[in-house]
Every structure is written in structure tokens, then in C-alpha cells.
């Protein structure tokens, strides 16, 4: 079953909001949100037919568990770029 475009757009919009929250939490050296959101994205990005960000979610979760701030930041940047690229195709 194919996911309707409207749901994909809504899903990606929520991930952009998550990225803003992630950046704020990293400034506080709080890695729990990055772990949680990374795990969620890893699981649900494939369902929403956005496999480009599923791997990034997994990597964010792992980097956050190591408290590797620079790696998490870099991966969040990559995720934001990947989301923006996918959004241009709608």
C-alpha cells in the first residue's frame, strides 16, 4: 500500500520540527531526545516511504547514546538536507 502524499508531507514537516527541538536539546547537553527521536525515525521513516532518513535516525540514536555531540549535530544537518531534498519532489 502506498502512503498518500499528504501524509508524507505531514510526516516530513514533523521531522523538521523535531530537528529544531533536537538542536535546542543538544545546546543543553541533553541527549535523551536525540536517542528517542533517532529511534522513532529509524522505525517509521520506512513506513512513510522515506528510507533516506531511516538510516540517519539509526545513526543519530547511536551517536546520542555515546553522547557524541558533534556527530549528532552533523547527522541532524544531513537529515535536514535529506528531508528538504525529498520535499522538493512533492
C-alpha positions in Angstrom: 0.0 0.0 0.0 1.3 3.4 -1.0 1.3 6.3 1.6 -0.7 9.3 0.3 1.5 12.3 -0.5 -0.4 14.4 2.1 0.7 12.1 4.9 4.3 12.1 3.7 4.3 15.9 3.7 2.9 16.0 7.2 5.4 13.4 8.4 8.3 15.4 6.9 7.0 18.6 8.4 7.0 17.0 11.9 10.6 15.8 11.4 11.6 19.4 10.6 10.0 20.5 13.9 11.9 17.7 15.6 15.2 18.9 14.2 14.6 22.3 15.8 13.8 20.6 19.1 16.9 18.4 18.7 19.2 21.4 18.2 17.8 23.0 21.3 18.2 19.9 23.4 21.8 19.5 22.3 22.6 23.0 23.4 21.6 21.8 26.9 23.7 18.6 26.5 20.5 16.6 26.7 20.9 13.5 24.5 17.7 11.8 25.5 15.6 13.5 22.9 18.1 12.6 20.2 18.1 9.0 21.2 14.3 8.9 21.3 13.7 10.7 18.0 16.5 8.8 16.3 14.9 5.5 17.3 11.4 6.7 16.1 12.7 7.9 12.8 14.6 4.6 12.3 11.4 2.8 12.7 8.8 5.0 11.0 10.7 6.5 8.0 10.4 3.3 6.1 6.7 3.1 6.8 6.3 6.6 5.3 8.4 5.6 2.3 11.3 7.9 3.2 14.2 5.3 3.6 16.7 8.1 3.0 16.3 9.3 6.6 15.7 5.9 8.3 19.5 5.2 8.3 20.2 8.7 9.7 17.7 8.1 12.5 19.6 5.0 13.5 22.9 6.8 13.4 21.6 9.7 15.5 20.3 7.3 18.1 23.7 5.6 18.2 25.7 8.9 18.4 23.4 10.2 21.1 23.9 7.1 23.2 27.6 7.8 23.0 26.9 11.5 23.9 28.9 12.5 20.7 27.5 16.0 20.3 29.5 16.8 17.1 28.4 13.6 15.4 24.7 14.1 16.4 24.9 17.7 15.0 26.4 16.6 11.8 23.8 13.8 11.4 21.0 16.2 12.1 22.3 18.5 9.4 22.3 15.6 7.0 18.8 14.6 8.0 17.6 18.2 7.4 19.1 18.2 4.0 17.7 14.8 3.1 14.2 16.0 4.2 14.4 19.2 2.2 15.5 17.2 -0.9 12.6 14.8 -0.5 10.2 17.7 0.0 11.2 19.2 -3.4 9.9 16.1 -5.1 6.3 16.7 -4.0 
